[in-house]
């Protein structure tokens, strides 16, 4: 029984390794996490705020569950100092993904999946910024509200999104594309913001390359993956769009934990946004086969 259980664990680790370059930093691939497993993820974001040259920090703890080989769900919480001077809890989200197509070959595979996400956030609909003016040696305060047409369900906005993802693995290179529809809801305890976009299409194109190891010997080898991701949005109910680029580097340890480092910045755009660049640092750990009945019986 022990040998059989160990073989199952090793097989899951091998599967995790072969698709390591699909573990995109900014987006989700069409592939799923191992079935009957769960993971923990802690994401940290540092965001320069262009209107006052300050920085906002957001932390996102997350639980991930591989229900089956085709279905997985995530649960997120958000906290930041982006909308207030104090660090505060912002809300949460639930994400689900179902893989409905899988074509496997020896050194390649193709996957397609449908996904959806619902976020409930209690942030204000705007950021209040106070600007000081010196007139006749006296200080005058001017307070104004900053709005964003971007629909960001990772902490900024209540709402939902749904989309389709296609991922192609070709040996050490993995390419993935996603199209989503995003709908903004009214944030909890916040009035509806006038004149902002409530409907947006989102697009992403991601490429990941397995740089190390060059030769696979065992699952304990550290993986080094390089990523370049393009993320775009286009408003459906008013004018405005953007295109971002997000290069990143990823380390995978023992095939069950990973560290991501990425920088995202806007290449071009006409959409009003709270910020146009951010740094990300993430840690992730998987408990393989933890949800199986055999694991519980042991």
Short mmCIF file of the C-alpha atoms (twelve columns), coordinates in Angstrom:
data_MODEL
# 
_entry.id   MODEL 
# 
loop_
_atom_site.group_PDB 
_atom_site.id 
_atom_site.type_symbol 
_atom_site.label_atom_id 
_atom_site.label_alt_id 
_atom_site.label_comp_id 
_atom_site.label_asym_id 
_atom_site.label_seq_id 
_atom_site.Cartn_x 
_atom_site.Cartn_y 
_atom_site.Cartn_z 
_atom_site.pdbx_PDB_model_num 
ATOM 1   C CA . UNK A 1   0.000   0.000  0.000   1 
ATOM 2   C CA . UNK A 2   2.829   2.391  0.891   1 
ATOM 3   C CA . UNK A 3   4.644   1.724  -2.401  1 
ATOM 4   C CA . UNK A 4   1.434   2.224  -4.352  1 
ATOM 5   C CA . UNK A 5   0.719   5.511  -2.604  1 
ATOM 6   C CA . UNK A 6   4.303   6.709  -3.200  1 
ATOM 7   C CA . UNK A 7   4.004   5.869  -6.895  1 
ATOM 8   C CA . UNK A 8   0.812   7.944  -7.180  1 
ATOM 9   C CA . UNK A 9   2.551   10.897 -5.550  1 
ATOM 10  C CA . UNK A 10  5.556   10.550 -7.853  1 
ATOM 11  C CA . UNK A 11  3.300   10.344 -10.912 1 
ATOM 12  C CA . UNK A 12  1.545   13.563 -9.879  1 
ATOM 13  C CA . UNK A 13  4.898   15.246 -9.422  1 
ATOM 14  C CA . UNK A 14  6.018   14.188 -12.883 1 
ATOM 15  C CA . UNK A 15  2.829   15.578 -14.391 1 
ATOM 16  C CA . UNK A 16  3.408   18.817 -12.510 1 
ATOM 17  C CA . UNK A 17  6.953   18.985 -13.852 1 
ATOM 18  C CA . UNK A 18  6.103   18.386 -17.505 1 
ATOM 19  C CA . UNK A 19  3.730   21.360 -17.533 1 
ATOM 20  C CA . UNK A 20  5.842   23.621 -15.313 1 
ATOM 21  C CA . UNK A 21  6.184   26.298 -17.980 1 
ATOM 22  C CA . UNK A 22  2.370   26.545 -18.075 1 
ATOM 23  C CA . UNK A 23  2.196   27.920 -14.522 1 
ATOM 24  C CA . UNK A 24  1.764   31.499 -15.687 1 
ATOM 25  C CA . UNK A 25  2.206   34.298 -13.189 1 
ATOM 26  C CA . UNK A 26  -0.408  36.831 -14.303 1 
ATOM 27  C CA . UNK A 27  -2.939  34.466 -15.874 1 
ATOM 28  C CA . UNK A 28  -4.298  30.936 -15.540 1 
ATOM 29  C CA . UNK A 29  -3.611  28.227 -18.153 1 
ATOM 30  C CA . UNK A 30  -6.204  25.836 -19.516 1 
ATOM 31  C CA . UNK A 31  -4.496  23.024 -17.594 1 
ATOM 32  C CA . UNK A 32  -5.567  22.273 -14.028 1 
ATOM 33  C CA . UNK A 33  -3.757  21.575 -10.787 1 
ATOM 34  C CA . UNK A 34  -3.454  17.866 -9.805  1 
ATOM 35  C CA . UNK A 35  -6.758  16.229 -8.862  1 
ATOM 36  C CA . UNK A 36  -7.596  15.596 -5.191  1 
ATOM 37  C CA . UNK A 37  -4.965  18.115 -4.133  1 
ATOM 38  C CA . UNK A 38  -5.075  21.545 -2.575  1 
ATOM 39  C CA . UNK A 39  -2.675  24.449 -2.476  1 
ATOM 40  C CA . UNK A 40  -1.999  27.700 -0.685  1 
ATOM 41  C CA . UNK A 41  -0.883  30.888 -2.395  1 
ATOM 42  C CA . UNK A 42  0.224   34.238 -1.023  1 
ATOM 43  C CA . UNK A 43  0.458   37.103 -3.520  1 
ATOM 44  C CA . UNK A 44  2.023   40.477 -2.726  1 
ATOM 45  C CA . UNK A 45  1.612   43.488 -5.032  1 
ATOM 46  C CA . UNK A 46  3.389   46.831 -4.838  1 
ATOM 47  C CA . UNK A 47  1.633   49.453 -6.967  1 
ATOM 48  C CA . UNK A 48  2.954   52.960 -7.754  1 
ATOM 49  C CA . UNK A 49  0.105   55.493 -7.644  1 
ATOM 50  C CA . UNK A 50  0.725   58.016 -10.449 1 
ATOM 51  C CA . UNK A 51  -1.387  60.876 -9.075  1 
ATOM 52  C CA . UNK A 52  0.643   61.414 -5.859  1 
ATOM 53  C CA . UNK A 53  3.866   59.383 -6.405  1 
ATOM 54  C CA . UNK A 54  3.032   57.105 -3.460  1 
ATOM 55  C CA . UNK A 55  2.925   53.298 -3.326  1 
ATOM 56  C CA . UNK A 56  0.036   51.005 -2.444  1 
ATOM 57  C CA . UNK A 57  0.473   47.477 -1.148  1 
ATOM 58  C CA . UNK A 58  -1.991  44.623 -1.516  1 
ATOM 59  C CA . UNK A 59  -1.820  41.119 -0.059  1 
ATOM 60  C CA . UNK A 60  -3.905  38.252 -1.453  1 
ATOM 61  C CA . UNK A 61  -4.061  34.941 0.468   1 
ATOM 62  C CA . UNK A 62  -5.617  32.170 -1.587  1 
ATOM 63  C CA . UNK A 63  -6.714  28.537 -1.235  1 
ATOM 64  C CA . UNK A 64  -6.826  26.263 -4.294  1 
ATOM 65  C CA . UNK A 65  -8.630  22.932 -4.639  1 
ATOM 66  C CA . UNK A 66  -8.242  20.354 -7.407  1 
ATOM 67  C CA . UNK A 67  -11.691 18.745 -7.276  1 
ATOM 68  C CA . UNK A 68  -11.032 16.470 -10.258 1 
ATOM 69  C CA . UNK A 69  -8.688  16.344 -13.222 1 
ATOM 70  C CA . UNK A 70  -11.040 18.699 -15.080 1 
ATOM 71  C CA . UNK A 71  -12.356 21.019 -12.355 1 
ATOM 72  C CA . UNK A 72  -10.672 23.282 -9.814  1 
ATOM 73  C CA . UNK A 73  -11.746 26.180 -7.577  1 
ATOM 74  C CA . UNK A 74  -9.917  29.027 -5.823  1 
ATOM 75  C CA . UNK A 75  -10.936 31.204 -2.885  1 
ATOM 76  C CA . UNK A 76  -9.262  34.616 -2.440  1 
ATOM 77  C CA . UNK A 77  -9.140  37.328 0.202   1 
ATOM 78  C CA . UNK A 78  -7.851  40.876 -0.366  1 
ATOM 79  C CA . UNK A 79  -6.401  43.586 1.879   1 
ATOM 80  C CA . UNK A 80  -4.571  46.812 0.986   1 
ATOM 81  C CA . UNK A 81  -4.035  50.508 1.691   1 
ATOM 82  C CA . UNK A 82  -4.930  51.514 -1.865  1 
ATOM 83  C CA . UNK A 83  -8.223  53.282 -1.137  1 
ATOM 84  C CA . UNK A 84  -7.580  54.432 2.439   1 
ATOM 85  C CA . UNK A 85  -4.564  55.593 4.412   1 
ATOM 86  C CA . UNK A 86  -4.913  52.584 6.706   1 
ATOM 87  C CA . UNK A 87  -4.348  48.990 5.687   1 
ATOM 88  C CA . UNK A 88  -7.788  47.354 5.525   1 
ATOM 89  C CA . UNK A 89  -9.628  44.188 4.533   1 
ATOM 90  C CA . UNK A 90  -11.251 44.645 1.110   1 
ATOM 91  C CA . UNK A 91  -13.273 41.525 0.365   1 
ATOM 92  C CA . UNK A 92  -13.014 38.160 -1.335  1 
ATOM 93  C CA . UNK A 93  -13.551 36.189 -4.524  1 
ATOM 94  C CA . UNK A 94  -14.302 32.683 -5.779  1 
ATOM 95  C CA . UNK A 95  -12.810 31.395 -9.039  1 
ATOM 96  C CA . UNK A 96  -13.625 28.183 -10.907 1 
ATOM 97  C CA . UNK A 97  -12.192 26.542 -14.019 1 
ATOM 98  C CA . UNK A 98  -13.404 23.554 -16.039 1 
ATOM 99  C CA . UNK A 99  -11.169 21.894 -18.634 1 
ATOM 100 C CA . UNK A 100 -13.335 20.587 -21.457 1 
ATOM 101 C CA . UNK A 101 -10.718 19.649 -24.075 1 
ATOM 102 C CA . UNK A 102 -7.428  17.792 -23.811 1 
ATOM 103 C CA . UNK A 103 -5.291  16.501 -26.694 1 
ATOM 104 C CA . UNK A 104 -2.075  14.767 -25.588 1 
ATOM 105 C CA . UNK A 105 1.039   13.824 -27.546 1 
ATOM 106 C CA . UNK A 106 4.513   12.684 -26.503 1 
ATOM 107 C CA . UNK A 107 6.135   16.122 -26.045 1 
ATOM 108 C CA . UNK A 108 3.143   18.367 -26.515 1 
ATOM 109 C CA . UNK A 109 -0.465  18.839 -25.550 1 
ATOM 110 C CA . UNK A 110 -3.379  21.180 -26.170 1 
ATOM 111 C CA . UNK A 111 -5.943  22.217 -23.567 1 
ATOM 112 C CA . UNK A 112 -9.085  24.348 -23.526 1 
ATOM 113 C CA . UNK A 113 -10.995 25.462 -20.444 1 
ATOM 114 C CA . UNK A 114 -13.867 27.698 -19.375 1 
ATOM 115 C CA . UNK A 115 -13.569 29.810 -16.239 1 
ATOM 116 C CA . UNK A 116 -15.550 32.207 -14.096 1 
ATOM 117 C CA . UNK A 117 -14.942 34.452 -11.116 1 
ATOM 118 C CA . UNK A 118 -17.169 36.361 -8.683  1 
ATOM 119 C CA . UNK A 119 -15.758 39.085 -6.409  1 
ATOM 120 C CA . UNK A 120 -17.429 40.895 -3.509  1 
ATOM 121 C CA . UNK A 121 -15.471 44.025 -2.543  1 
ATOM 122 C CA . UNK A 122 -16.256 46.804 -0.055  1 
ATOM 123 C CA . UNK A 123 -13.835 49.453 -1.330  1 
ATOM 124 C CA . UNK A 124 -15.071 52.918 -2.351  1 
ATOM 125 C CA . UNK A 125 -15.764 53.379 -6.047  1 
ATOM 126 C CA . UNK A 126 -13.048 56.042 -6.197  1 
ATOM 127 C CA . UNK A 127 -9.775  57.111 -4.583  1 
ATOM 128 C CA . UNK A 128 -9.859  60.413 -2.719  1 
ATOM 129 C CA . UNK A 129 -6.740  62.505 -3.278  1 
ATOM 130 C CA . UNK A 130 -5.897  65.728 -1.469  1 
ATOM 131 C CA . UNK A 131 -3.584  68.202 -3.165  1 
ATOM 132 C CA . UNK A 132 -1.976  71.137 -1.360  1 
ATOM 133 C CA . UNK A 133 -1.648  74.574 -2.960  1 
ATOM 134 C CA . UNK A 134 0.360   77.471 -1.565  1 
ATOM 135 C CA . UNK A 135 -1.327  80.808 -2.286  1 
ATOM 136 C CA . UNK A 136 -0.126  84.032 -0.648  1 
ATOM 137 C CA . UNK A 137 1.923   81.999 1.836   1 
ATOM 138 C CA . UNK A 138 -1.163  80.065 2.911   1 
ATOM 139 C CA . UNK A 139 -1.894  76.378 2.451   1 
ATOM 140 C CA . UNK A 140 -5.073  75.500 0.583   1 
ATOM 141 C CA . UNK A 141 -6.373  71.949 0.245   1 
ATOM 142 C CA . UNK A 142 -8.080  70.676 -2.878  1 
ATOM 143 C CA . UNK A 143 -9.773  67.295 -2.643  1 
ATOM 144 C CA . UNK A 144 -10.864 65.414 -5.737  1 
ATOM 145 C CA . UNK A 145 -12.014 61.925 -6.649  1 
ATOM 146 C CA . UNK A 146 -10.142 59.599 -8.983  1 
ATOM 147 C CA . UNK A 147 -12.170 57.029 -10.917 1 
ATOM 148 C CA . UNK A 148 -11.097 54.046 -13.006 1 
ATOM 149 C CA . UNK A 149 -12.824 52.534 -16.037 1 
ATOM 150 C CA . UNK A 150 -10.744 49.373 -15.678 1 
ATOM 151 C CA . UNK A 151 -12.704 46.501 -14.109 1 
ATOM 152 C CA . UNK A 152 -10.287 44.807 -11.712 1 
ATOM 153 C CA . UNK A 153 -11.868 41.997 -9.673  1 
ATOM 154 C CA . UNK A 154 -8.618  41.299 -7.783  1 
ATOM 155 C CA . UNK A 155 -9.467  43.672 -4.942  1 
ATOM 156 C CA . UNK A 156 -10.704 46.853 -6.641  1 
ATOM 157 C CA . UNK A 157 -14.205 46.014 -7.856  1 
ATOM 158 C CA . UNK A 158 -17.143 43.783 -7.101  1 
ATOM 159 C CA . UNK A 159 -18.259 41.933 -10.203 1 
ATOM 160 C CA . UNK A 160 -17.788 38.812 -12.243 1 
ATOM 161 C CA . UNK A 161 -15.869 37.638 -15.262 1 
ATOM 162 C CA . UNK A 162 -16.137 34.597 -17.469 1 
ATOM 163 C CA . UNK A 163 -13.945 33.423 -20.303 1 
ATOM 164 C CA . UNK A 164 -12.287 30.784 -22.459 1 
ATOM 165 C CA . UNK A 165 -8.609  29.785 -22.330 1 
ATOM 166 C CA . UNK A 166 -6.568  27.752 -24.836 1 
ATOM 167 C CA . UNK A 167 -3.056  26.505 -23.990 1 
ATOM 168 C CA . UNK A 168 -0.531  24.774 -26.265 1 
ATOM 169 C CA . UNK A 169 2.557   23.034 -24.852 1 
ATOM 170 C CA . UNK A 170 5.411   22.392 -27.297 1 
ATOM 171 C CA . UNK A 171 8.242   20.667 -25.425 1 
ATOM 172 C CA . UNK A 172 9.789   23.486 -23.330 1 
ATOM 173 C CA . UNK A 173 7.560   26.281 -24.638 1 
ATOM 174 C CA . UNK A 174 3.957   26.881 -23.567 1 
ATOM 175 C CA . UNK A 175 1.691   29.479 -25.190 1 
ATOM 176 C CA . UNK A 176 -1.724  30.431 -23.839 1 
ATOM 177 C CA . UNK A 177 -4.482  32.853 -24.789 1 
ATOM 178 C CA . UNK A 178 -7.578  33.950 -22.868 1 
ATOM 179 C CA . UNK A 179 -10.651 36.019 -23.730 1 
ATOM 180 C CA . UNK A 180 -12.926 37.198 -20.892 1 
ATOM 181 C CA . UNK A 181 -16.041 39.276 -20.387 1 
ATOM 182 C CA . UNK A 182 -15.927 41.462 -17.248 1 
ATOM 183 C CA . UNK A 183 -18.949 43.019 -15.546 1 
ATOM 184 C CA . UNK A 184 -18.708 45.590 -12.752 1 
ATOM 185 C CA . UNK A 185 -21.091 45.471 -9.790  1 
ATOM 186 C CA . UNK A 186 -21.737 48.047 -7.109  1 
ATOM 187 C CA . UNK A 187 -19.206 47.722 -4.276  1 
ATOM 188 C CA . UNK A 188 -20.588 47.014 -0.805  1 
ATOM 189 C CA . UNK A 189 -21.517 50.208 1.116   1 
ATOM 190 C CA . UNK A 190 -20.389 52.367 -1.789  1 
ATOM 191 C CA . UNK A 191 -22.569 54.497 -4.081  1 
ATOM 192 C CA . UNK A 192 -22.619 53.734 -7.765  1 
ATOM 193 C CA . UNK A 193 -19.905 55.690 -9.534  1 
ATOM 194 C CA . UNK A 194 -21.310 57.909 -12.306 1 
ATOM 195 C CA . UNK A 195 -20.105 57.631 -15.874 1 
ATOM 196 C CA . UNK A 196 -17.590 54.799 -15.508 1 
ATOM 197 C CA . UNK A 197 -17.423 51.656 -17.614 1 
ATOM 198 C CA . UNK A 198 -19.372 48.642 -16.358 1 
ATOM 199 C CA . UNK A 199 -18.615 46.232 -19.216 1 
ATOM 200 C CA . UNK A 200 -15.140 45.298 -20.457 1 
ATOM 201 C CA . UNK A 201 -13.524 42.630 -22.602 1 
ATOM 202 C CA . UNK A 202 -10.213 41.261 -21.396 1 
ATOM 203 C CA . UNK A 203 -7.520  39.580 -23.476 1 
ATOM 204 C CA . UNK A 204 -4.230  37.908 -22.618 1 
ATOM 205 C CA . UNK A 205 -1.424  36.189 -24.500 1 
ATOM 206 C CA . UNK A 206 1.168   34.375 -22.385 1 
ATOM 207 C CA . UNK A 207 4.373   32.518 -23.201 1 
ATOM 208 C CA . UNK A 208 6.418   30.436 -20.779 1 
ATOM 209 C CA . UNK A 209 9.782   28.775 -21.392 1 
ATOM 210 C CA . UNK A 210 11.436  26.099 -19.244 1 
ATOM 211 C CA . UNK A 211 15.056  27.267 -18.991 1 
ATOM 212 C CA . UNK A 212 16.332  24.871 -16.313 1 
ATOM 213 C CA . UNK A 213 16.910  22.018 -15.832 1 
ATOM 214 C CA . UNK A 214 18.071  21.212 -19.327 1 
ATOM 215 C CA . UNK A 215 17.875  17.474 -18.580 1 
ATOM 216 C CA . UNK A 216 15.260  16.021 -16.253 1 
ATOM 217 C CA . UNK A 217 16.663  13.587 -13.658 1 
ATOM 218 C CA . UNK A 218 14.246  13.672 -10.722 1 
ATOM 219 C CA . UNK A 219 11.386  15.736 -9.313  1 
ATOM 220 C CA . UNK A 220 13.627  17.403 -6.697  1 
ATOM 221 C CA . UNK A 221 15.419  19.460 -9.345  1 
ATOM 222 C CA . UNK A 222 14.722  23.190 -9.222  1 
ATOM 223 C CA . UNK A 223 12.890  24.511 -12.276 1 
ATOM 224 C CA . UNK A 224 13.580  27.960 -13.691 1 
ATOM 225 C CA . UNK A 225 10.868  29.334 -15.983 1 
ATOM 226 C CA . UNK A 226 10.810  32.610 -17.911 1 
ATOM 227 C CA . UNK A 227 7.542   34.319 -18.849 1 
ATOM 228 C CA . UNK A 228 6.321   37.137 -21.022 1 
ATOM 229 C CA . UNK A 229 2.634   37.981 -20.805 1 
ATOM 230 C CA . UNK A 230 0.516   40.572 -22.581 1 
ATOM 231 C CA . UNK A 231 -2.699  41.680 -20.883 1 
ATOM 232 C CA . UNK A 232 -5.251  43.955 -22.522 1 
ATOM 233 C CA . UNK A 233 -8.670  45.414 -21.864 1 
ATOM 234 C CA . UNK A 234 -11.264 47.222 -23.950 1 
ATOM 235 C CA . UNK A 235 -14.371 48.965 -22.620 1 
ATOM 236 C CA . UNK A 236 -17.677 47.958 -24.191 1 
ATOM 237 C CA . UNK A 237 -19.825 50.898 -23.055 1 
ATOM 238 C CA . UNK A 238 -17.426 53.832 -23.540 1 
ATOM 239 C CA . UNK A 239 -14.128 54.575 -25.256 1 
ATOM 240 C CA . UNK A 240 -10.973 53.250 -23.641 1 
ATOM 241 C CA . UNK A 241 -8.462  50.428 -23.891 1 
ATOM 242 C CA . UNK A 242 -5.003  49.378 -22.709 1 
ATOM 243 C CA . UNK A 243 -2.231  46.881 -23.416 1 
ATOM 244 C CA . UNK A 244 0.192   45.809 -20.666 1 
ATOM 245 C CA . UNK A 245 3.338   43.682 -20.733 1 
ATOM 246 C CA . UNK A 246 4.418   41.539 -17.780 1 
ATOM 247 C CA . UNK A 247 7.809   39.784 -17.863 1 
ATOM 248 C CA . UNK A 248 8.440   37.372 -15.010 1 
ATOM 249 C CA . UNK A 249 10.688  34.702 -13.556 1 
ATOM 250 C CA . UNK A 250 9.628   31.606 -11.638 1 
ATOM 251 C CA . UNK A 251 11.372  29.043 -9.435  1 
ATOM 252 C CA . UNK A 252 9.769   25.652 -8.705  1 
ATOM 253 C CA . UNK A 253 11.155  23.581 -5.823  1 
ATOM 254 C CA . UNK A 254 10.599  19.819 -5.383  1 
ATOM 255 C CA . UNK A 255 7.727   20.104 -7.890  1 
ATOM 256 C CA . UNK A 256 5.345   21.255 -5.121  1 
ATOM 257 C CA . UNK A 257 6.295   24.854 -4.279  1 
ATOM 258 C CA . UNK A 258 7.084   27.918 -6.343  1 
ATOM 259 C CA . UNK A 259 8.192   31.537 -6.135  1 
ATOM 260 C CA . UNK A 260 7.064   34.078 -8.766  1 
ATOM 261 C CA . UNK A 261 8.529   37.515 -9.427  1 
ATOM 262 C CA . UNK A 262 6.981   39.746 -12.108 1 
ATOM 263 C CA . UNK A 263 6.655   43.346 -13.205 1 
ATOM 264 C CA . UNK A 264 3.615   44.624 -15.095 1 
ATOM 265 C CA . UNK A 265 3.502   47.938 -16.940 1 
ATOM 266 C CA . UNK A 266 1.342   49.603 -19.568 1 
ATOM 267 C CA . UNK A 267 2.613   49.711 -23.150 1 
ATOM 268 C CA . UNK A 268 -0.190  51.848 -24.533 1 
ATOM 269 C CA . UNK A 269 -3.703  52.825 -23.574 1 
ATOM 270 C CA . UNK A 270 -6.459  55.415 -23.359 1 
ATOM 271 C CA . UNK A 271 -8.474  53.957 -20.472 1 
ATOM 272 C CA . UNK A 272 -8.544  55.719 -17.096 1 
ATOM 273 C CA . UNK A 273 -6.911  53.463 -14.481 1 
ATOM 274 C CA . UNK A 274 -5.907  53.768 -10.831 1 
ATOM 275 C CA . UNK A 275 -2.385  52.611 -11.714 1 
ATOM 276 C CA . UNK A 276 -0.568  51.378 -14.787 1 
ATOM 277 C CA . UNK A 277 2.272   49.346 -13.268 1 
ATOM 278 C CA . UNK A 278 2.898   46.939 -10.395 1 
ATOM 279 C CA . UNK A 279 5.447   44.551 -8.900  1 
ATOM 280 C CA . UNK A 280 4.381   41.064 -7.841  1 
ATOM 281 C CA . UNK A 281 5.976   38.566 -5.442  1 
ATOM 282 C CA . UNK A 282 4.175   35.260 -4.852  1 
ATOM 283 C CA . UNK A 283 4.729   32.037 -2.945  1 
ATOM 284 C CA . UNK A 284 2.740   28.875 -3.621  1 
ATOM 285 C CA . UNK A 285 2.693   25.388 -2.091  1 
ATOM 286 C CA . UNK A 286 0.756   22.248 -3.078  1 
ATOM 287 C CA . UNK A 287 -0.403  19.329 -0.920  1 
ATOM 288 C CA . UNK A 288 -0.657  16.581 -3.503  1 
ATOM 289 C CA . UNK A 289 -3.316  13.878 -3.161  1 
ATOM 290 C CA . UNK A 290 -4.399  15.403 0.167   1 
ATOM 291 C CA . UNK A 291 -8.112  15.218 -0.685  1 
ATOM 292 C CA . UNK A 292 -8.191  11.568 -1.754  1 
ATOM 293 C CA . UNK A 293 -9.973  8.938  0.333   1 
ATOM 294 C CA . UNK A 294 -6.866  6.744  0.517   1 
ATOM 295 C CA . UNK A 295 -4.883  9.663  1.909   1 
ATOM 296 C CA . UNK A 296 -7.525  10.261 4.583   1 
ATOM 297 C CA . UNK A 297 -7.630  6.572  5.557   1 
ATOM 298 C CA . UNK A 298 -3.898  6.605  6.170   1 
# 
